[in-house]
Amino acid sequence: MKAVKNYFKYDNRSVLRSIEYAQQIAFAPFVFQASRTLRITGLLKIVEDYGPAGISMQDAAKKSGLPLYGVQVLFEAGLGIGLLIVDKDKFNITKTGSYILHDKMTIVNMDFVHDVCYLGMFELDKSIATGKPEGLKIFGKWKTVYEALSSLPAQVQKSWFAFDHYYSDTSFDAALPHVFNNKPRKILDIGGNTGKWAISCLNYSPAVKMGIVDLPGQLKMAKENIKKKGFADRVSFYELNLLDKKSRLPKGYDAIWMSQFLDCFSEKQIVSILKKCHEALDDKGQVFIMEPLWDRQNFEVSSFCLQMTSLYFTNIANGNSKMYGSKQFVSLIEKAGFSVVEEFDDIGICHTLLKSTKTIKSTTKKHSGKKLKKEMLVELNT
């Protein structure tokens, strides 16, 4: 297995920086909401549009139509946060401010945190104590977010799917050649969601047939999307709750695919689901699992984002799952009777693709995906 990246072995902050950082944590909800408000009110865009000359608070208030008082408190907060700088009462946007305004990943993350997680996160301490998603109660009486997904408010659904798809969609093109290397005739997509992976496979191979396993609400969306693409005759749909001990996966598939799916379950549940995969596949069958593993990231901030996303699973999603580290995750695969025979890192933004079979492994082949350009590495490390 590839050596993990240990960004967390040492405490590298000075005493002064540590107390500063502690205050930033204490006011973190204020930082988040002020940053988001500067974006959605258009104030950051107004400052950016004025260019190097900068803009005064008075002119920004006139341009935005907002009260001067509101602009004052937001601009001053923006200084402390690091989104704005000021010289002779004229404000300019910083590089961080530009990322808040334009970077798709940042916007997707921020909208997800605000619309899906923010209010419920007040109950995190209760979720830790009970092992239940106590924060989900703000949306209604549901056991998990997956049961609630098709019934959530439109804006919440939009931000949830944008978050989910942003990370998986950027990985699909890189994963397809690995999945189709042995020319599978039939692929079972477990946790098919809106059908995007199935559609990607159907476009990639005119011969492949797909099966999708999911809950009723998600299957309905997948059916509609696949029908619109004209692929209905090449897809079978299976309404299954894999946590039901009596449920069984359909047989006759060459490969099983799971993308950002198993992180939605506890360790015990993951082993149970993988054992059902083991039962459904013949001896030559393959399982492809694509997951963002927090200890296989190229940058510390990537690990940070995944570690924070675990708290969404704790408080909103189901109360007992997380973003896993590679050692823990591979051990669960092996407990279910599979061997990881190939690993493909750097798939898309943050994923690792694990190829597993029933056969006993002798050597695990390790691969690294396309690396980021040198100039991006320099930029991200400055």
N, C-alpha and C positions, 0 to 999 in steps of 0.2 A: 504494500500500500504506500502511496505517496506520503512523504513526510508532511505533517500538518504545519501550518504557519502559526507560531506562538507569539502573538502580539501582546500577550497579557502576563508575561512572566515577571516583569519588573515594574516598580512604581517610579516612573521617570519624571514626575512633576516636582518642581521645587515646592517648598513650604508656601511661599507667596502665591505661586500659580495654583496650588491646591486649594487655598482658601478662596481665591478668585473663582475657581471652577465650582466650588461648593455653592457660592452665591448664584452662579449661573444656573445651577441645577435647581436651587430654591425658587428661582423666578422663571423656570422653564415654561410653565403654562402661559405666562405673560409674553415671553419671547415668541412662542409659537403663534399666539393669537394676533399679536401686533404685526408680525411678519406676514401672516396670511391676510390681514386687513389692509396692509400697505399694498399687497398685490391685487386683491379683488376690488379695491376702490379705484384702482388705476393710478394711485399716487406714485408708485415706483416707475410706471411707464411715463408719467408726466416728467418726472425728474430726468429720466434717461433721455427723453426727447429733446430736452433743453441742452444736452451736450455739455462740453467743457465749461461753458459760461456759467452753468448752474442756474438755480431758480430759488427765489425767496419763498418763505412760507406763505406770505400774503398772495403772491402770484399763483402759487400752487393751490391755495384755497379758492381763488377766483376760477382757475382753470378746471378744477374738479367739481366745483359747486358745493363743497363741504364747508362746514363752519371752520373758521380760523383756529378756534380752540382745539378741535379734533385733529387738524393738521399739525398743530404745535406738538401735542402729546405723542402723536405717531412719529413725527420727524425726529423728535428728541429720543424716543425709544429706538428708532432706527439707527441713531448714532451709537448708542450703547450696544446694540445688537451687532452692529458692523455692516449694516445694509447701506448706510449713507455716511458721507463725510461732509463737513461744512467749512467754508472759508469766507470771511467777510459777509456772513449771513446768506451766502449762496450755497445751496445743497447740490451734491453730486452723488450718483449711484456708485457703489463699490462693485468689485467682481462678485462677491457673495450675493449682493442685491440682484445682480444680473442673472445669477443662477436661480434665485428664488422666482424671478420674473419669467425666465425663458426655458430653463432646463426641464425637459419632459419628466425625467425620473424624479426630480425634486417635487414637481407639481403633482405627479401621481401619488407619491408618498404623502405629501401634505394633505391632499384631498381625502385620501384613505384614512389617515389619522383623524382628521376633523369630522368627516361624515360618518364613519363606521365606528371609530374607537373612542373618541374624546370624552363624551359624556359618560359612557359606561366604565371608562378607566377609573372613575372615582371609587368603584367597587373592587379594585384589584386586590386589596388586602383580604376581602371576603373570599374571592376566588382562590387565592393561595391557601386559605384555611379549609375551604370546603371541597376543592377540586371540581367545582362547577363554574360555568361561565356566568357569574353573577351580573356582569355588565350588560349581557344580552337582554336583560329584563326591560331596558329602556325601549326596546322594539316590540315587546310582547312576551307571551309565555311560550317559549320555545326551549327545547333541550339543547339544540345546537344551532349554529348560524346556518348550517347547510339545509336544515329543514325549513328555516325561515326565509331563505334567500329569495325565492320567487315571490314572497309576500312583503318584502321590505320596501320602504318608501323609494320612489324612483331615483332620487339623488343618491341615496345610500347604495342602491344596486349599481348605479353608474360608477361610483367611486370604487366599490368592491371589485367589479369586473375589470375596471381600468387597471387597478393594482395587480390583480391576478394575471391578466392578459399581457401587461407590459413586460413582465419578467419571463413568462413562458413563451410568448410569441417571438421574442428576440432569440430564443433558443431553438425553435422548431427547425429552421433551415439547416442549422449546424448539426442537429441530431438525425435528420432524415437519412443521410447516407450511411450512418452507422446501423440504423435499424433495418435498412433495406439491403445491407451487405450480403445477406444470405437469401435474398429474394423471397421473403415470406409471402404466402398466398392469402393468409387470413390473420389479421391482427385484432386483438381484443383490447380496447381502450377502457381502462377502469377509471372512473371519475371523469367521464368525458366532458362534463360541464356544458358549454354551449356548442360543442362539436368542432372546435377549431383545429384540434390535432387530427381528427378523423378526416376533415376536409383537406388538410395539408397532405395527408397520406394519399388520399384519393386523387388529388391533383398530381402528386409525385409519381404514382404508379397507376396506369390504366387497368392493370390486372388485379390489383389487391382488393380484397373485400374486408370490411370493417365490422366489428361489433362494439357497441357502447354499453357500458354498465354504469348506472347512476340512479339517484333518487328520482321520484316522479317529476318534480318541478324542473330539475335540470334536464331530464330526458325530453320534456316537452319543448324546451328551448332548442335543444340539439336537433330534434326532429324537424322543427320549423326551419332552422338554418340550413340543414342538409337538403331539405326539400327544395328550398330556394336555389341551391347550387346545382340541382338536377342529379343528385347522387342517391336518391332514396332507394333505388333498386340494388345498391351495393352495400347497404348498411343494415344490420340487425340491431334491435334495441332490447335491452334487458333491464327491467325494473327490479333492482335488488338493493336490499339493505345488508351490506356485508357484515354488519355487526350482529345480525340475526344468526344465531348458532346453526340454524337449520338451512340457511342459504347456501347454495352451491353455484359456482361459476360454470358457464357453458363450456363444453369441451369442443375439440376440433379446430382449435386455433394454433398457429405455428408460434406466435409470439404474443406476449402480454406487455402492454405499455401502461406506465403510471407516471404522470408528470405532476409534481407539486401536489401529490395526492396523499402519500403515506405520512407526510408531516402533519396531516390533519387528525392523526390518531396517536394513542398512547403506545408504549412499547409492547404491551401485551396484545393490543389490538392489531398492531402491525404484524406481529408474528402470526396471529390468527388469519389475517387476510392473505399473507404470503403462503401459508399452508394450504389455503384454498386454491391459490394459484398453482402450487405444486401438484395438487390433486387433479386440476383441470388440464395440465399440460402432459404431453407424452414425453418420452425420455430425451427427445431431441429439441424440445421446446425451449424458448428463451424468454427471459423477463428483462425488460428495459425499464429502469427506474431513473428518472431525472429529478434531482433535488438540489436546492441551494444549501450546501453544507457549510456551516459557519466557520469551520477551521480549514477550509480549502480555498479561501479567498485570497486574491492578490493584494488587497489593500485592507488596512485595519478598519476603515470606515465601512467597508462592505460587511465585515464580521459584525460590527456594531449594529448596522441596520437589521441584520438577521436576528441578532440577540434581542433587539427591541421588538421585532415582529413576533417572537415567541410569546411575548406578553399579550399580544392580540389573541393568540390561541388560548392562553390561560383565562383571559377575562371575557372574551366575546365569542370565540368560535365554539369551544367545547369543554374547556377547563382542564384538559389532560394531555394536550399534545404540544409540540414545539418545533423549532428549527433545530435539527439534530447535527451533532458533530459526526465526522466520518467513522471514527472508531466505534462509537455507540451504534450507528446506523448499520454498518456492515455486520456487526455482531448479531443484529436482529435478522438480517437476511440469512445468515448462516444457521441460526436457530431454527429457521423454517425449512432447512434441508437444501438450500441453494448454495452455490459457490459463485463468488464474483470473479469472472474470468477476464473482463476488460473494464478499464476505467478511463473515461474521457473527461478531463478537466477543461475549464475555460470554455464551456459551451454557453454561447450567448453572454449575457452580462455576468452571471454569477453561478451557473449550474455545473454540476458534475453528473455525467451519465454513467450509470453502472449497468453493465451487462452481466446477467447471471444465468446459470444453467444448473440442471440437476447433477451434472457430471462432477466428479471430484477434481478440484483444481490442482494443477501442478505449479503453474506460474501465472500470475495475474499480469496481463499486459497493461501498461500505463501509457496514456497519451495526454498530450497537452494541446489544447485548441489554439486558435489563432491569437497571438499576443497583441496587446494594445500597442499602438504606435509609440515610438520613443518620445516624441514631443508631448504626448498625452501623459506618459509616465512622469516626465519632468514637471508638467503643469500640476498634476495631482499631488506631487511630493513637495511643492513649493508653497 
